[in-house]
Amino acid sequence: MPITRIAAAVTGLACFALGVLTLTGPTVPDEHWGTRGAVVNGLGLLAFAAMALAVDLLRTQLDLRRLGRAGTGVARVGLVLMSVESIASELHGGDTIGAVFMLGLLGSVVGLALIGIDGLRRRRLLAALPLLGLLVGIGAGDHGGFVVLGLVWSTLAATDRTGGAALSRSNISETTGV
């Protein structure tokens, strides 16, 4: 099993656990986290770091062209920046969301958008899922949004290249007659 598939599975599990944890308890304050906040941040760190490796799975799974390959690199840099900021927050014991995290988030969104555009141009419906999952995860973070991102990456980890191609619009039309 390639490291990228393992990283996608770890991303999925970490995001799912993070989403469930945020759903089942009180909101973590920005300062003086305590144990719960450290666990939430640690899961986020694990998810971002594993996702930085897992984006390479999309390269082969979606047979990305130049735009998508560039997006893979941009997303990876963004996710590494988010991981670095998460480490700083963990050491600080509170939220330090600053320019590094925001630049990382911007890079991740832009990179995943490029991957999505490249994949959708060739009717790879799975291509848009990582971006949509990240937007829901970040947008609804304190309300369990990361459960969605966890499901996305778990699905990608369990889907092989053939499965990704089988979910393209043209193949669905051929098999269903729609």
NULO-379765 format. One line per field, with one value per atom (N, C-alpha, C, O): residue number from 1; atom name; residue in one letter; x, y, z negated. Coordinates in steps of 0.2 Angstrom, whole numbers, plus 2048, in hexadecimal, padded with zeros to 3 digits. Each point is the difference from the previous one (the first is absolute). Layout:
<nodes>
seq	(NUM_...)
atom	(CA_...)
type	(A_...)
u	(X_...)
v	(Y_...)
w	(Z_...)
</nodes>
This chain:
<nodes>
seq	(1_1_1_1_2_2_2_2_3_3_3_3_4_4_4_4_5_5_5_5_6_6_6_6_7_7_7_7_8_8_8_8_9_9_9_9_10_10_10_10_11_11_11_11_12_12_12_12_13_13_13_13_14_14_14_14_15_15_15_15_16_16_16_16_17_17_17_17_18_18_18_18_19_19_19_19_20_20_20_20_21_21_21_21_22_22_22_22_23_23_23_23_24_24_24_24_25_25_25_25_26_26_26_26_27_27_27_27_28_28_28_28_29_29_29_29_30_30_30_30_31_31_31_31_32_32_32_32_33_33_33_33_34_34_34_34_35_35_35_35_36_36_36_36_37_37_37_37_38_38_38_38_39_39_39_39_40_40_40_40_41_41_41_41_42_42_42_42_43_43_43_43_44_44_44_44_45_45_45_45_46_46_46_46_47_47_47_47_48_48_48_48_49_49_49_49_50_50_50_50_51_51_51_51_52_52_52_52_53_53_53_53_54_54_54_54_55_55_55_55_56_56_56_56_57_57_57_57_58_58_58_58_59_59_59_59_60_60_60_60_61_61_61_61_62_62_62_62_63_63_63_63_64_64_64_64_65_65_65_65_66_66_66_66_67_67_67_67_68_68_68_68_69_69_69_69_70_70_70_70_71_71_71_71_72_72_72_72_73_73_73_73_74_74_74_74_75_75_75_75_76_76_76_76_77_77_77_77_78_78_78_78_79_79_79_79_80_80_80_80_81_81_81_81_82_82_82_82_83_83_83_83_84_84_84_84_85_85_85_85_86_86_86_86_87_87_87_87_88_88_88_88_89_89_89_89_90_90_90_90_91_91_91_91_92_92_92_92_93_93_93_93_94_94_94_94_95_95_95_95_96_96_96_96_97_97_97_97_98_98_98_98_99_99_99_99_100_100_100_100_101_101_101_101_102_102_102_102_103_103_103_103_104_104_104_104_105_105_105_105_106_106_106_106_107_107_107_107_108_108_108_108_109_109_109_109_110_110_110_110_111_111_111_111_112_112_112_112_113_113_113_113_114_114_114_114_115_115_115_115_116_116_116_116_117_117_117_117_118_118_118_118_119_119_119_119_120_120_120_120_121_121_121_121_122_122_122_122_123_123_123_123_124_124_124_124_125_125_125_125_126_126_126_126_127_127_127_127_128_128_128_128_129_129_129_129_130_130_130_130_131_131_131_131_132_132_132_132_133_133_133_133_134_134_134_134_135_135_135_135_136_136_136_136_137_137_137_137_138_138_138_138_139_139_139_139_140_140_140_140_141_141_141_141_142_142_142_142_143_143_143_143_144_144_144_144_145_145_145_145_146_146_146_146_147_147_147_147_148_148_148_148_149_149_149_149_150_150_150_150_151_151_151_151_152_152_152_152_153_153_153_153_154_154_154_154_155_155_155_155_156_156_156_156_157_157_157_157_158_158_158_158_159_159_159_159_160_160_160_160_161_161_161_161_162_162_162_162_163_163_163_163_164_164_164_164_165_165_165_165_166_166_166_166_167_167_167_167_168_168_168_168_169_169_169_169_170_170_170_170_171_171_171_171_172_172_172_172_173_173_173_173_174_174_174_174_175_175_175_175_176_176_176_176_177_177_177_177_178_178_178_178)
atom	(N_CA_C_O_N_CA_C_O_N_CA_C_O_N_CA_C_O_N_CA_C_O_N_CA_C_O_N_CA_C_O_N_CA_C_O_N_CA_C_O_N_CA_C_O_N_CA_C_O_N_CA_C_O_N_CA_C_O_N_CA_C_O_N_CA_C_O_N_CA_C_O_N_CA_C_O_N_CA_C_O_N_CA_C_O_N_CA_C_O_N_CA_C_O_N_CA_C_O_N_CA_C_O_N_CA_C_O_N_CA_C_O_N_CA_C_O_N_CA_C_O_N_CA_C_O_N_CA_C_O_N_CA_C_O_N_CA_C_O_N_CA_C_O_N_CA_C_O_N_CA_C_O_N_CA_C_O_N_CA_C_O_N_CA_C_O_N_CA_C_O_N_CA_C_O_N_CA_C_O_N_CA_C_O_N_CA_C_O_N_CA_C_O_N_CA_C_O_N_CA_C_O_N_CA_C_O_N_CA_C_O_N_CA_C_O_N_CA_C_O_N_CA_C_O_N_CA_C_O_N_CA_C_O_N_CA_C_O_N_CA_C_O_N_CA_C_O_N_CA_C_O_N_CA_C_O_N_CA_C_O_N_CA_C_O_N_CA_C_O_N_CA_C_O_N_CA_C_O_N_CA_C_O_N_CA_C_O_N_CA_C_O_N_CA_C_O_N_CA_C_O_N_CA_C_O_N_CA_C_O_N_CA_C_O_N_CA_C_O_N_CA_C_O_N_CA_C_O_N_CA_C_O_N_CA_C_O_N_CA_C_O_N_CA_C_O_N_CA_C_O_N_CA_C_O_N_CA_C_O_N_CA_C_O_N_CA_C_O_N_CA_C_O_N_CA_C_O_N_CA_C_O_N_CA_C_O_N_CA_C_O_N_CA_C_O_N_CA_C_O_N_CA_C_O_N_CA_C_O_N_CA_C_O_N_CA_C_O_N_CA_C_O_N_CA_C_O_N_CA_C_O_N_CA_C_O_N_CA_C_O_N_CA_C_O_N_CA_C_O_N_CA_C_O_N_CA_C_O_N_CA_C_O_N_CA_C_O_N_CA_C_O_N_CA_C_O_N_CA_C_O_N_CA_C_O_N_CA_C_O_N_CA_C_O_N_CA_C_O_N_CA_C_O_N_CA_C_O_N_CA_C_O_N_CA_C_O_N_CA_C_O_N_CA_C_O_N_CA_C_O_N_CA_C_O_N_CA_C_O_N_CA_C_O_N_CA_C_O_N_CA_C_O_N_CA_C_O_N_CA_C_O_N_CA_C_O_N_CA_C_O_N_CA_C_O_N_CA_C_O_N_CA_C_O_N_CA_C_O_N_CA_C_O_N_CA_C_O_N_CA_C_O_N_CA_C_O_N_CA_C_O_N_CA_C_O_N_CA_C_O_N_CA_C_O_N_CA_C_O_N_CA_C_O_N_CA_C_O_N_CA_C_O_N_CA_C_O_N_CA_C_O_N_CA_C_O_N_CA_C_O_N_CA_C_O_N_CA_C_O_N_CA_C_O_N_CA_C_O_N_CA_C_O_N_CA_C_O_N_CA_C_O_N_CA_C_O_N_CA_C_O_N_CA_C_O_N_CA_C_O_N_CA_C_O_N_CA_C_O_N_CA_C_O_N_CA_C_O_N_CA_C_O_N_CA_C_O_N_CA_C_O_N_CA_C_O_N_CA_C_O_N_CA_C_O_N_CA_C_O_N_CA_C_O_N_CA_C_O_N_CA_C_O_N_CA_C_O_N_CA_C_O_N_CA_C_O_N_CA_C_O_N_CA_C_O_N_CA_C_O)
type	(M_M_M_M_P_P_P_P_I_I_I_I_T_T_T_T_R_R_R_R_I_I_I_I_A_A_A_A_A_A_A_A_A_A_A_A_V_V_V_V_T_T_T_T_G_G_G_G_L_L_L_L_A_A_A_A_C_C_C_C_F_F_F_F_A_A_A_A_L_L_L_L_G_G_G_G_V_V_V_V_L_L_L_L_T_T_T_T_L_L_L_L_T_T_T_T_G_G_G_G_P_P_P_P_T_T_T_T_V_V_V_V_P_P_P_P_D_D_D_D_E_E_E_E_H_H_H_H_W_W_W_W_G_G_G_G_T_T_T_T_R_R_R_R_G_G_G_G_A_A_A_A_V_V_V_V_V_V_V_V_N_N_N_N_G_G_G_G_L_L_L_L_G_G_G_G_L_L_L_L_L_L_L_L_A_A_A_A_F_F_F_F_A_A_A_A_A_A_A_A_M_M_M_M_A_A_A_A_L_L_L_L_A_A_A_A_V_V_V_V_D_D_D_D_L_L_L_L_L_L_L_L_R_R_R_R_T_T_T_T_Q_Q_Q_Q_L_L_L_L_D_D_D_D_L_L_L_L_R_R_R_R_R_R_R_R_L_L_L_L_G_G_G_G_R_R_R_R_A_A_A_A_G_G_G_G_T_T_T_T_G_G_G_G_V_V_V_V_A_A_A_A_R_R_R_R_V_V_V_V_G_G_G_G_L_L_L_L_V_V_V_V_L_L_L_L_M_M_M_M_S_S_S_S_V_V_V_V_E_E_E_E_S_S_S_S_I_I_I_I_A_A_A_A_S_S_S_S_E_E_E_E_L_L_L_L_H_H_H_H_G_G_G_G_G_G_G_G_D_D_D_D_T_T_T_T_I_I_I_I_G_G_G_G_A_A_A_A_V_V_V_V_F_F_F_F_M_M_M_M_L_L_L_L_G_G_G_G_L_L_L_L_L_L_L_L_G_G_G_G_S_S_S_S_V_V_V_V_V_V_V_V_G_G_G_G_L_L_L_L_A_A_A_A_L_L_L_L_I_I_I_I_G_G_G_G_I_I_I_I_D_D_D_D_G_G_G_G_L_L_L_L_R_R_R_R_R_R_R_R_R_R_R_R_R_R_R_R_L_L_L_L_L_L_L_L_A_A_A_A_A_A_A_A_L_L_L_L_P_P_P_P_L_L_L_L_L_L_L_L_G_G_G_G_L_L_L_L_L_L_L_L_V_V_V_V_G_G_G_G_I_I_I_I_G_G_G_G_A_A_A_A_G_G_G_G_D_D_D_D_H_H_H_H_G_G_G_G_G_G_G_G_F_F_F_F_V_V_V_V_V_V_V_V_L_L_L_L_G_G_G_G_L_L_L_L_V_V_V_V_W_W_W_W_S_S_S_S_T_T_T_T_L_L_L_L_A_A_A_A_A_A_A_A_T_T_T_T_D_D_D_D_R_R_R_R_T_T_T_T_G_G_G_G_G_G_G_G_A_A_A_A_A_A_A_A_L_L_L_L_S_S_S_S_R_R_R_R_S_S_S_S_N_N_N_N_I_I_I_I_S_S_S_S_E_E_E_E_T_T_T_T_T_T_T_T_G_G_G_G_V_V_V_V)
u	(804_7FC_804_805_7FB_804_7FF_7FA_80B_800_7FA_7FD_802_7FB_7F9_7FC_802_7FA_7FF_7FB_80B_800_7FF_7FC_807_7FF_7F9_7FE_7FF_7F9_7FC_7FB_806_7FC_801_7FB_80B_802_7FC_7FE_802_7FD_7F9_7FD_800_7F9_7FE_7FB_809_7FE_801_7FC_80A_801_7FB_7FD_801_7FA_7FA_7FC_802_7FA_800_7FB_80A_801_800_7FC_807_7FF_7F9_7FE_7FF_7F9_7FB_7FC_805_7FC_802_7FB_80B_802_7FD_7FE_802_7FD_7F9_7FC_800_7F9_7FE_7FA_80A_7FE_802_7FE_805_802_7FF_7FE_804_800_805_805_7FA_805_807_7FF_806_807_801_800_802_802_806_804_7FD_806_806_806_7FA_806_7FE_7FB_80B_800_7FB_7FB_807_7FD_7FE_7FA_80B_800_800_802_7FD_801_7FB_803_7F7_7FB_803_800_802_802_807_801_803_806_7FF_803_7F8_7FE_7FD_801_7FA_7FD_806_800_804_806_804_802_800_804_7FD_803_7F6_7FD_800_801_7FE_801_807_801_804_807_801_803_7FB_800_7FD_803_7F7_7FC_803_801_802_803_807_801_803_806_7FF_803_7F8_7FF_7FD_801_7FB_7FD_805_7FF_806_806_803_802_7FE_803_7FA_802_7F8_7FB_7FE_7FD_804_7FE_804_7FD_809_803_7FC_800_7FB_7FC_7FB_7FE_800_7FC_803_7FD_80A_803_800_7FE_802_800_7F8_7FE_7FE_7FA_7FB_7FC_806_7FC_804_7FD_809_804_800_7FF_804_800_805_805_7F9_805_804_800_802_805_7FC_803_7F7_7FD_7FF_801_7FD_7FE_807_800_805_807_802_803_7FC_802_7FC_802_7F8_7FB_802_7FF_804_802_806_800_804_806_7FE_802_7F9_7FE_7FC_801_7FB_7FC_805_7FF_806_805_803_800_802_804_7FB_802_7F7_7FB_7FF_800_800_7FE_806_7FF_807_806_800_802_7FD_7FF_7FB_801_7F9_7FB_802_7FF_805_803_805_800_804_805_7FD_801_7F9_7FC_7FD_7FF_7FF_7FD_805_7FE_808_806_801_800_800_801_7FA_801_7F9_7FA_801_7FE_804_801_805_7FF_806_806_7FD_802_7FA_7FE_7FA_7FF_7FE_7FA_7FA_7FB_804_7FB_800_805_7F6_7FF_805_800_804_805_7FE_804_7F6_7FE_802_7FE_807_803_801_7FD_808_801_802_7FF_805_803_7FA_800_7FB_7FB_7FB_7FE_801_7FC_803_7FC_80A_804_7FF_7FF_802_800_7F9_7FF_7FC_7F9_7FE_7FD_806_7FF_803_7FE_809_803_7FD_7FF_7FE_7FC_7FA_7FF_7FD_7FA_802_7FD_808_802_802_7FE_807_802_7FB_800_7FB_7FB_7FB_7FD_802_7FC_803_7FD_80A_803_7FF_7FF_802_7FF_7F9_7FF_7FC_7F9_7FF_7FC_806_7FF_803_7FD_809_804_7FC_7FF_7FF_7FC_7F9_7FE_7FF_7F9_800_7FB_80A_801_800_7FD_805_800_7FA_801_7FB_7FA_801_7FD_808_802_7FC_803_7F8_7FB_803_7FF_806_803_805_802_800_805_7FE_804_7F5_7FE_7FF_7FF_801_7FE_805_7FE_809_805_7FF_800_7FE_7FF_7FA_7FF_7FB_7FA_800_7FE_806_800_804_7FE_808_804_7FB_801_7FC_7FC_7FA_7FF_7FE_7FB_804_7FD_808_804_802_7FF_804_802_7FA_800_7FB_7FB_7FB_7FE_802_7FB_805_7FD_809_805_7FD_801_7FC_7FE_7F9_7FE_7FF_7FA_800_7FB_80B_801_801_800_802_802_805_800_805_805_7FE_804_7F6_7FD_800_801_7FC_800_807_800_804_807_803_804_7FB_802_7FD_803_7F6_7FD_803_800_801_803_807_801_803_807_800_804_7F7_7FF_7FE_802_7F9_7FE_806_800_804_805_805_803_7FE_805_7FE_804_7F5_7FD_7FF_7FE_802_7FF_807_804_7FC_806_7FF_7FB_80A_800_7FA_7FD_802_7FB_7F9_7FC_803_7FA_7FF_7FA_80C_7FF_7FE_7FB_807_7FE_7F9_7FD_801_7FA_7FA_7FB_807_7FC_800_7FD_806_800_7F9_7FC_802_7F9_7FF_7FA_80B_7FF_7FF_7FC_808_7FF_7F9_7FD_801_7F9_7FB_7FB_805_7FC_800_7FA_80B_801_7FD_7FC_805_7FD_7F9_7FC_801_7F9_7FC_7FA_809_7FB_7FE_7FB_807_7FE_804_7FF)
v	(7FA_806_806_801_804_806_804_800_804_805_805_802_800_805_7FD_804_7F6_7FD_7FF_802_7FD_7FF_807_801_804_807_803_803_7FB_801_7FD_803_7F7_7FD_803_801_801_803_807_802_802_806_7FF_804_7F7_7FF_7FE_803_7F9_7FE_806_801_803_806_805_803_7FE_805_7FE_804_7F6_7FD_800_803_7FB_801_807_802_803_807_802_804_7FA_803_7FD_804_7F6_7FD_803_801_800_803_808_802_801_807_800_805_7F6_7FF_7FE_802_7FA_7FD_804_7FE_808_803_808_802_801_808_802_7FD_809_804_801_802_7FD_801_807_803_800_808_801_7FB_80B_802_800_7FE_803_800_7FB_7FE_800_7FB_7FA_7FF_7FD_7FB_7FA_7FE_800_7FA_7FA_800_7FA_7FA_7FF_7FE_804_7FF_804_7FE_809_804_7FD_801_7FC_7FD_7FA_7FF_7FD_7FB_802_7FD_808_802_803_7FF_805_803_7FA_801_7FA_7FB_7FC_7FE_801_7FC_805_7FD_809_805_7FF_800_800_800_7F9_800_7FB_7F9_800_7FE_805_800_804_7FE_808_805_7FD_800_7FD_7FD_7FA_7FF_7FD_7FA_802_7FD_808_802_803_7FF_804_802_7FB_801_7F9_7FA_7FD_7FD_803_7FD_803_7FD_809_804_7FD_800_7FC_7FD_7FA_7FE_7FF_7FB_802_7FD_80A_802_801_7FF_802_800_7FA_800_7FA_7FA_7FE_7FD_804_7FE_803_7FD_80A_804_801_803_7FA_801_807_802_802_807_802_7FD_809_803_806_800_804_805_805_801_801_804_7FD_802_7F7_7FD_7FE_800_7FE_7FF_806_800_806_806_801_803_7FC_801_7FB_802_7F8_7FC_803_7FF_804_803_806_801_803_806_7FE_802_7F9_7FD_7FD_801_7FC_7FD_805_800_806_805_803_802_7FF_803_7FC_802_7F7_7FC_7FF_800_801_800_806_800_806_806_800_802_7FB_7FF_7FB_801_7FA_7FC_803_7FF_805_804_805_800_803_804_7FC_803_7F7_7FC_7FE_7FF_800_7FE_806_7FF_807_806_801_802_7FD_800_7FB_802_7F8_7FB_802_7FF_804_802_806_800_804_806_7FE_804_7F7_7FE_804_800_803_804_801_7FF_804_801_806_805_7FA_805_801_802_7FD_800_807_805_7FB_806_800_7FC_808_800_7FA_7FE_7FE_7F9_7FC_7FC_803_7FC_802_7FC_80B_802_800_7FE_803_7FE_7F9_7FE_7FE_7F9_7FE_7FC_806_7FF_802_7FD_809_803_7FB_7FF_7FF_7FC_7F9_7FE_800_7F9_801_7FC_809_801_801_7FD_807_802_7F9_7FE_7FF_7F9_7FB_7FD_802_7FB_803_7FC_80A_803_7FE_7FE_803_7FE_7F9_7FE_7FE_7F8_7FF_7FC_807_7FF_802_7FD_809_803_7FB_7FE_800_7FB_7F9_7FE_800_7F9_801_7FC_80A_800_802_7FE_805_801_7F9_800_7FB_7F9_7FC_7FA_809_7FC_7FC_7FA_807_7FC_804_805_7F8_803_800_805_7F6_800_806_802_802_805_806_803_7FE_806_7FE_805_7F5_7FE_803_802_7FD_803_807_802_802_808_801_803_7F9_801_7FE_803_7F7_7FE_805_801_802_804_807_802_800_806_7FF_804_7F6_7FE_7FF_802_7FB_7FE_807_800_804_807_804_803_7FD_805_7FE_804_7F5_7FE_7FC_7FB_807_7FD_7FE_7FB_80A_7FF_7FD_7FE_800_7FD_7F9_7FE_7FF_7F9_800_7FB_80B_800_7FB_7FE_801_7FB_7F9_7FC_802_7FA_7FF_7FB_80A_800_7FF_7FC_808_7FF_7F9_7FD_800_7FA_7FA_7FC_805_7FC_800_7FB_80B_801_7FD_7FC_805_7FD_7F8_7FC_802_7F9_7FC_7FB_809_7FD_800_7FB_80A_801_7FA_7FD_802_7FB_7F9_7FB_804_7F9_7FF_7FB_80B_800_7FF_804_7F7_800_804_803_7FD_804_7FE_804_7F5_7FE_802_802_7FE_803_807_802_802_807_801_804_7F8_801_7FD_803_7F8_7FE_805_7FF_805_805_807_805_7FA_806_800_7FB_80B_801_7FC_7FD_802_7FD_7F8_7FD_800_7F9_7FF_7FB_809_800_800_7FB_809_801_7F9_7FE_7FF_7FA_7FA_7FC_804_7FA_801_7FB_80B_801_802_7FF_803_802_807_803_801_807_805_806)
w	(800_800_800_7FC_809_800_7FA_7FD_802_7FA_801_7FB_80B_801_7FE_7FE_804_7FE_7F8_7FD_800_7F9_7FD_7FB_808_7FE_800_7FC_80A_801_7FB_7FD_801_7FB_7F9_7FC_802_7FA_800_7FB_80B_800_7FF_7FC_807_7FF_7F9_7FD_800_7F9_7FB_7FB_806_7FC_800_7FB_80B_802_7FD_7FD_804_7FD_7F8_7FD_800_7F9_7FD_7FB_809_7FE_801_7FB_80A_801_7FA_7FE_801_7FA_7FA_7FC_802_7FA_7FF_7FB_80B_800_7FF_7FD_805_800_7F9_7FE_7FE_7FA_7FA_7FA_806_7FA_801_806_7F5_801_805_801_801_804_7FD_7FA_809_7FD_800_805_7F5_801_803_801_801_804_7FC_803_7F7_7FB_7FB_7FE_7FF_7FA_802_7FC_809_802_7FB_800_7FD_7FC_804_806_7F7_803_807_805_7FA_806_806_805_7FA_805_803_806_7F6_803_804_805_7F9_804_807_805_7FA_807_804_806_7F8_804_802_806_7F6_802_806_805_7FB_805_806_806_7FA_806_803_806_7F5_803_803_806_7F7_804_807_804_7FC_806_805_806_7F9_804_803_806_7F5_802_805_805_7F9_804_807_805_7FB_806_805_806_7F7_804_804_806_7F7_804_804_806_7F8_804_806_805_7FC_806_806_806_7F9_806_802_806_7F6_802_806_804_7FB_805_807_805_7FB_806_804_806_7F7_804_801_805_7F5_800_806_803_7FE_804_807_804_7FC_806_802_806_7F5_801_805_802_802_805_7FD_7F9_80A_7FE_7FB_7FA_807_7FB_7F9_7FB_806_7FA_7FC_7FA_80A_7FC_7FD_7FA_809_7FD_7F9_7FB_806_7FA_7FA_7FB_807_7FB_7FC_7FA_809_7FD_7FC_7FA_809_7FC_7FA_7FA_806_7FB_7FA_7FA_808_7FC_7FC_7FA_809_7FC_7FB_7FB_808_7FB_7FA_7FA_807_7FB_7FB_7FA_808_7FC_7FC_7FA_809_7FC_7FA_7FB_807_7FB_7FA_7FB_807_7FB_7FC_7FA_809_7FC_7FB_7FA_808_7FC_7FA_7FA_808_7FB_7FA_7FA_808_7FC_7FB_7FA_809_7FC_7FB_7FA_808_7FB_7FB_7FA_808_7FB_7FA_7FA_809_7FB_7FC_7FA_809_7FC_7FB_7FB_807_7FB_802_7FC_809_802_808_803_7FF_807_802_7FE_807_803_807_804_7FE_807_803_7FE_806_803_807_804_7FE_807_803_806_7F7_802_802_805_7F6_801_806_804_7FC_805_807_805_7FC_806_802_806_7F5_801_802_805_7F8_802_807_804_7FE_807_805_805_7F9_805_801_805_7F5_800_805_804_7FB_804_807_804_7FD_807_804_805_7F7_803_801_805_7F6_801_806_803_7FD_806_807_804_7FC_806_802_806_7F5_801_802_805_7F8_802_807_803_7FF_807_805_805_7F9_805_800_806_7F5_800_803_804_7FB_802_808_803_7FF_808_803_806_7F7_803_7FD_800_7FD_7FD_7FA_800_7FC_7FA_7FA_7FE_801_7FB_7F9_7FC_802_7FA_7FF_7FA_80B_800_7FC_7FD_802_7FC_7F9_7FC_802_7F9_7FB_7FB_806_7FB_7FF_7FA_80B_7FF_7FC_7FB_807_7FD_7F8_7FC_803_7F9_7FC_7FA_809_7FC_7FE_7FB_80A_7FF_7FA_7FC_805_7FB_7F9_7FB_805_7FA_7FC_7FA_80A_7FD_7FE_7FB_80A_7FF_7FA_7FC_803_7FA_7FB_7FD_802_7FC_7F9_7FE_7FF_7F9_800_7FA_80B_800_804_803_7FD_802_808_803_800_807_802_806_7F6_802_801_803_7FB_801_808_802_801_807_804_804_7F9_803_7FF_804_7F6_7FF_804_802_800_804_807_804_7FE_807_801_804_7F7_800_7FF_803_7F9_7FF_807_802_801_807_805_803_7FD_805_7FE_805_7F5_7FE_802_802_7FE_802_807_802_802_807_804_7FF_805_804_807_801_803_806_805_803_7FD_804_7FD_804_7F6_7FD_801_801_7FF_801_807_802_803_807_801_804_7F8_801_7FD_802_7FA_7FE_804_7FF_807_805_803_801_801_802_807_801_803_806_7FF_803_7F8_7FF_7FC_802_7FA_7FD_806_7FF_805_806_804_802_7FF_804_7FD_803_7F6_7FD_7FE_7FF_800_7FE_805_7FF_807_805_7FF_804_7F7_7FE_803_7FF)
</nodes>
